[in-house]
Amino acid sequence: MALLEVKDLKTYFSTGDGMVRAVDGVSFSVDKGQTLGIVGESGSGKSVTCLTIMGLNAKRYTITSGQALFNGEDLLAASQSRLREIRGNDIAMIFQDPMTSLNPVHSVGKQLVEAVQLHSEVSKTQARARALELLKEVGIPRADRRIDDYPHQFSGGMRQRVMIAMALINNPELLIADEPTTALDVTTQAQILTLIENLQREYNSAVIMITHDLGVVAEIADDVVVMYAAQVAEKGSVDEIFHRPRHPYTWGLMGSLPRLNADVDRLVQIQGQPPSLLRPPSGCRFHPRCPYVMDVCRTVNPDLAPAGDDVDHLQACHLDEATKEREAARLLGAVAGAS
Amino acid sequence: MIRYLIRRLIWAAALFLTVTLIGFVLFYLIPADPAKFACGRACTAVDVARVAHYLGTDRPVYIQYLRFLGRLIPLSFHGGFHLKAPNLGQSFVNRQDVNSIVAAAAPQTASLVLGGMVIWMLIALPVGVLSALRPRSILDRISMTGVLVGISAHPVWLGLIFSYLIGYRLHLTPIANYANFFHPLYGQPGGPIQWAYHLILPWITFAILFAAVYVRMIRANVMETMNEDYVRTARAKGAPESRVMFAHILRNALLPVVTMLGMDVGLALGGAIFTETVYSLNGLGYQTIQALNNYDSPTVLGILVFATTAIIVMNLVVDLLYAWIDPRIRLG
């Protein structure tokens, strides 16, 4: 049984302008100890998917359907108190902006101790010792002195390490990282990713890494879900997605990556803008921007279907198999062999 | 920290001198002669000149100002070097020591202001927080209407309505005067219960305006803080809503309230003029009005000194308090 199985998840926000379909039928699964990368543009629904799994959307205007089975238990149907038991304990989440994700008036140690004491009946001294242990593990220098410092006394990379420490302090089975390195510079990004990888191995946690950066995905993911306009465009193992992509959107993403060995004047751009989730396009949501658009694409939204022989590699596109293989090879060959 | 304190004290002194100097000069510019006013109708020019000399108003203005400052310095050289209380001068009207006027009036104003503060915070905190938690709900709309009324209604009008309806028609509370907490004057009500009883209507009247302002501010602060990332982090850790509300949201949202409270209380200690007048409480504000009508500049200046000192002290206290509760300021 998979650790987390998301089935046909839908999250709609009721706003003054209408119903925003932030997540519109997303399914994927994560196995124990595996890393899943969720890739997509801003506004594709990647963050909202994970916030919905954790139950962190504001109840008042959110409508959710589908299932999110964590060890067989449906999180979407769970009570608030059960969710509070799970959050920070079995499933932990770290967020994008480390500058604002920590409470500025509590010391770092106090926030870590809070994470511990919310889920176990330990004394403050024991919790503090555990906090110190984690701070050292995530690589905060002179942790024993810095444990009582406040968030504004740390740099961005250090704060993100503190967030990771706070997330892993209770040995969660699943860590959801929502663009953890987007707000950091590239060197720090590499350090943070290595840290997450190491800790994941040590604690044997599964990781869901949300990002818009394909480089990050290539680095640490085992499986990939490509999201577009609140739906899954393609999903499969990282090897399949990177070497045998089967969706025009994924081709666009791959093509737009700058490569050191390619001699190109302009990067491949996906023309157009991401669609509004208030009134998504009819049929395939990518059709207004797709260079391979056909008539059927405008009316029928393609279902996820296996690409060729591989049952685990699914994609949602009307193009026939032969065209896809040809175009994918052409794109990857063009980029790789253009030097 | 010490350097900060010294810098603040120097600023305070400069502010103090500026305020008193301006007050002094304004009085000097008023085209009414306090000596003539104090002397009365039956005085001749010679009598007025004698009164002027006695009061000190015939000296040049800068001499008068320096004497005024000199009286304030708490050091005395008469019969050796020793400390003395700052002397605020004597009233032009009845030669009463301004010190004693202030000493009699200040407790009344302080009772009104501090009690009013407790009431307005007791109203503003729950209403502000609950409105922020449920924006555009019935509660929110009612409280925002209440805020509008509270800000618009004049304290004098409110005071008159309350004292008429509740005091006069329903006989529920007294409508005027102050009951001394410790030492009731002969034939007058006194003691703690009477003190509070006489102050109920004044407290409510005084509190309404401030409560309205604070409800609006608290509501805005809480609504803004609710959307901060660290609140989401706290929920993601599994914290119960009560903890999220108190340790995370309120702990941050109410920081500016501390500063505003200090400033408002400091300001109001200078005299809550409208409320005191309506309820005939002889507080600092009331005394100031009376003194102004009589061109009694020592009294006005004396109360001004007291009020300025109160404001400066409160501001200093608030700044130190804020540095203590907000680590970003303390360790920034």
Interface residues (C-beta under 8 A of the other chain):
Chain A: M54 L56 L83 R84 E85 I86 R87 G88 N89 A92 M93 F95 D97 T100 S101 L102 N103 P104 V105 H106 S107 E114 A115 L118 H119 Y150 H152 Q153 M163 M166
Chain B: E228 D229 Y230 R232 T233 A234 R235 A236 K237 G238 A239 P240 A247 H248 R251 N252 L255 I325 D326 P327 R328 L331 G332
